[in-house]
């Protein structure tokens, strides 16, 4: 996957982009965890989420938020990072003007940014949020949440305790017109160290049902 550099609000941003072989493919953007706690676009969950979108035929981008890796700027407590994500989506759309729709994926802090992005961009048709930090950040902006999506949570998450995420899910499920698919991975901690296959299985399974990109048979389907 080629390294790319594109302009962001605070300077150049570093990313990895895979262009789909399918003409007029949908787009996917994947957002990494908290920059101040070692989060980068090469985080394992972020990487496998990226690969899952690629396998499904999406033109897919992951990138480093400002101040991470070779991306210019400094951490901005979420506001600047949301602007980075919007610029990343703008860049993808500039080279894919006929893309029919967009999905956004995010892990932890990236899930919080991703769900803010979908509130601002009506072309986003689905979301994948892994371990959204509902105990750390306010998700009340999802009122109403404009699109259906998937939330994956570890049952033994030591950073984002599961009851906080369950409370968020139950609140979102009271809204009409959307469906929130909540998948709990029993025994998994925050970083899904031994459960990454279950994460990708759940993403594929959800997207098969939601019509996200090319249909794929998840690796655990026979398990």
PyMOL commands that set and color helices and strands:
alter all, ss='L'
color gray80, all
select helices_A, chain A and resi 35-37+44-55+79-95+109-120+162-172+196-210+219-222
alter helices_A, ss='H'
color red, helices_A
select strands_A, chain A and resi 2-8+11-18+27-31+59-63+102-107+124-130+149-154+180-185
alter strands_A, ss='S'
color yellow, strands_A
deselect
rebuild
show_as cartoon
